[in-house]
Every structure is written in C-alpha cells, then in structure tokens.
Amino acid sequence: MNKTTPPSIATLDRQWYVVDAADQTLGRLASEVAQVLRGKNKPTYTPHLDTGDFVVVINADKVRVSGNKATQKLYRRHSGRPGGMKTESFEHLQARLPERIIEKAIKGMLPHNALGRQLFRKLKVYKGADHPHTAQQPQPLALDPATSAVQ
C-alpha cells in the first residue's frame, strides 16, 4: 500500500511576501494573509505542520472597514485586575496602534494552539510603507481583486 509522506520541515521552501494594506478591507485582507501564513496555498499543505510563508503587511494605518464599523467596532483588552477592562473604538486604535488591528484580525483566523502561535510569528505588520525586510526580497502577494474592493 502506498502512503503519502508528510513534507519535511527541512525541505520546505519558505517565501517572503509583502502586502500593501492601503484601501483594503480588513477582514478580506486578513483571511487571505492567514491562508498564506498557514500554507493553504501550497500543494504541500499539511494541517498539523507549519508549511506557510512569511508575510510583511505595510501601510497598516490605511486599512478600511465597511459600514459604521469605524465608530462602532470595539477592541477590548483586560489588565487582569478587577475593573481592568479597557475598550477602544476602531478609529482610536487605528490612530494609536494601527498594526494591532491587522494583527488581531489575522491572529483570530489562525489555529488557537501552539501551531497558531508559531504561525503568527511569521507575520510582520508595519504602519507605513517602509519595512526592514528588504534583504529577504519579499514578493508582492496578489490579492483577489474581486474580494478586496471597498464599498
């Protein structure tokens, strides 16, 4: 009987991709980046292994949301102390830490276990157009134009 052997981690060819988040819809951008981080765009995809690529997201401060989410969407964090719940709207968080918005959206689409934490470390998000990963020669990631249009 022939068996399919899982790919060896040593033989994986990891690519670097750069994604421009300017005028992209947050959820649609996050789902496509999460698939690349997970390795679902490769024929060697294995659910229990890290077969994905590195992704650099630039212009995180220019990401868009549809409808009234800019004022109504809330981000919550807790200090762990009694009464330590802090809430912040999308607008305020985008002005303060725009990288966190994209990181939180993508992290929620990855597995919630040790593999997901390992995959999340391959994501690099930057506020502006400059990033320190030019030595890795990242390729532009072609996002689906039908799903990334802002309404």
N, C-alpha and C positions, 0 to 999 in steps of 0.2 A: 504494500500500500504506500502510495506517495503522500508525503506530508509537506505542508507548507512551513518553511522555517522562518521565524521572525527575523527582521533585519538586525544586524549587529550595530551597536551604537558606534563602534569604531569606523564602520564603513559608510556611515551617513554623511551626506554632503550638505552641510548647513549653509544656506544662503542668507544674505542680509538684504532686506527690503526697506525702502523709505516710502512713507505715505504722507501726502500733503492733506491735512485735515481742513484746510480753508474751504468754507462753504459746503462742507459735507454734513449730512445728517448724522447725528451722534450714534444712534442705535444701528443704523445700516453700516456705518464705518466700523463700529466695534465688532459686529458679527463677522465681517469679512476678515478683520485682523485676527480675531480669535481663531478662525479656521486655519489661517496660515501659521499661527503660533502652535496650534495643535498638530499640524502636519496633515490635515484632511485634504489638502490639495495635491498630495503626492500619492503615487501608486503603492508606496511602501508604508502607508499609514497602518499603525498598529495601536489599538486603543489603550494598552497599558504601558506604552513606551513613549518617550519624548522624541518624536521624529520630525518636529516642526523646525521652523526657521526663525531668525531674529528679525524683529520689526522695529523700525525707528519711525515715530509719528512726529511730524513737525507742524507748526502753526496750530497748536492746540487751543490757542486763545481765539481762533476764528471758526470753531466748530459751531454748528447751528442745531436748533431743535425746532420742531414744528408746533404750531398752535400757541397756547398760552403757557407752555412749559417753562419758558424763561423766567416767569414770575411765580408760577405755581409749583414747579418741581422742587422738592426739598431734599437736601442731603443731611443726614443725621450722623452724629458721632457721639460717643459716650466716654467720659473720662474714667469710668469705673467707680466713681464716688457717688454717694447719694445726691441727687439733684444735678448730676453732671451731664445731662443730655443737652447737646448743642445742636441747633438746627440752622441751616443756611440755605437760601434760595439759589437757583442755578445762576442767576445774574451776579450775585455777590461772590459766589465761589469762582465763577469764571473771571471776575475782576481780580480776585485774590490769588487763587491757585488753579489756573486752567488745566494743568497737567492732571490733577486729581480727578477731574470729571471723566476724562477718557480712560484713565487707569481703572477707576471704579466700574465703568461700564464694561470694559473688557474683562476685568477680573471676575465679574459676575457671570460671564459666559464660559469661563474655564471650569474644569472639574474642581470641586471643593475638597481637595485632599492634597497629599504631598506632591503628586504629579502636577496638579494645578499650580502649586507654589513654585515648582521648578520651571514650568512653562511661563509663568508671569515674570520671572527674572530675565527672560529674553525680550521683554518689551521695554523700549526706551521712548519716553514721551518728552517733548520739548516745547516750550511756549512759543518761540519764534522760529524763523526759517533756518537758523544755524544749529548744527549739532556736531559733537566731537567724534563722529564715527566715519569720517571720510576715508580713513585708512582702510576700512573694510570694504570700500567701494559698493555701497548699497545700490541695488537696482530699484527703479521706481515700480511700485506694485500697482498693477492695473486693476482698479476697482470697477465693478459693473456699473456703467453709466445709467442704466435703467433704474437701479435701486438707490443711487446716490443723489438724485435730484431733490432739491429743497422746494417745497411747495409754498 
